[in-house]
Amino acid sequence: MNNSFAIVTDSNGLSNKECAIKDTWVFRILKRLSEKKYVGYTFLIRSLTSKDILNFRGLKNDLFSGEYQKVILSFGIVDCSPRVLPRWILYSLRERKYFKYTINLINKKLLPIFSRYLTYQWINRKEFKENILLMKKMAESNEVYLFFTPIPPASSRLKEKMTGIEKIIDNYNEVFLECKVDLIPVNWSENANEYFIFDGYHLNPKGHSLLVESIFNHVI
């Protein structure tokens, strides 16, 4: 479809306790697209990584085969965040009776103690770069235009939970520049806290509004 868009995002494109669906950047971009006679499709996946985009339920073929003229991709924080547990262990624990208790124990007791020593990431920088380059190659071969949003800056809350996360985010955002993909400029203010809800990770209405204007002005 020559007038079609696809939007792919992690949970930062979803509603939350402080942001209704109608106020999310995804909903508002879709509304603007329809006003411009574009057809928009969404792929909203919690805990989305760059690897998932290439492997998850045929998503790769949906996005990069030429079915959509333009694809907006928003991910990265799940790739780069330091972890206590590998992903496969975390997912296996979700099937257990005491999953919530275990996660609360990790977040409240272990993470504050060991956060400065966390170096394990679900997707390391090398693999992150390889994944983006592969997306770029597949898109170019089918004349699909890719647009990436940068990983949002670290809030104070996130810095407390993950020592050094601000430098990690900057390091991963540099990958987009190294890969020479179309990175949507987003003018975050120095006080990143104003864009996030209480958990320091998910966007509040102001954060969503900033993404709406940044994406629409750059892509449409």
Residue, then its C-alpha position, 0 to 999 in steps of 0.5 A: m500500500n503506497n499510503s500505508f504506515a506501520i507503527v511498532t512500539d514497546s509499552n511506551g506506546l501504550s496507555n498507563k495509569e496516568c495516560a489514557i489511550k486517547d492521549t498516547w502518541v500511537f493513538r494520536i499519530l494514527k488519528r493524524l494519519s487518517e486525517k491525511k488519508y494515510v492508512g495506519y497499522t500498529f504492532l504494540i508489544r510489551s518488553l519489545t526488543s530489536k531481536d523480537i522485531l526480527n523474530f516475533r511471529g513473522l513480524k519481520n516479514d510484515l514490516f520489511s516486505g514492502e506491504y507498508q510504505k513507511v514504518i516507525l520503530s520505537f524500542g531500545i530501553v528493553d534491549c539496553s537496561p541492565r538486568v539481574l536475570p536473563r530473559w528466559i529465566l524471567y519468563s519461566l518464573r512468570e509461570r510460577k506461583y510466586f512470580k510477583y513475590t520473586i520480582n518484588l524481592i528482586n526490585k526492592k531488596l536485591l536491585p538497590i544493593f547490586s544495581r552498580y554491578l549489573t552489566y548483563q543486558w538482554i541485547n548487547r550493543k553489538e547485537f543491537k547494531e547488527n539487528i538495526l543494520l539487518m532491518k535497514k538492509m531488508a527495508e532498503s531492498n523493498e523500498v520501505y522507509l524506516f524511521f526510528t525514535p531515540i531511546p528516551p533519557a533516563s529519569s531520576r527514578l530509573k537512575e536510582k534503580m540502574t546505576g549508569i543507565e544514562k550513559i548506557i542509553d546514550n551509548y545505544n542511541e549512538v548506534f542509530l547514528e552509526c547505522k545511518v538510519d533515519l532517527i527522528p529528532v526529539n528535543w527532550s528537556e534537561n529535566a527528564n522527570e517531567y516526561f514520565i509517570f511514577d515508575g520513571y520509565h513509562l511516558n506521561p501525557k507530556g512525554h507522549s505529546l512530545l513524541v507526537e509532535s516530533i514524529f509527525n513533523h519529521v515523518i509526515 
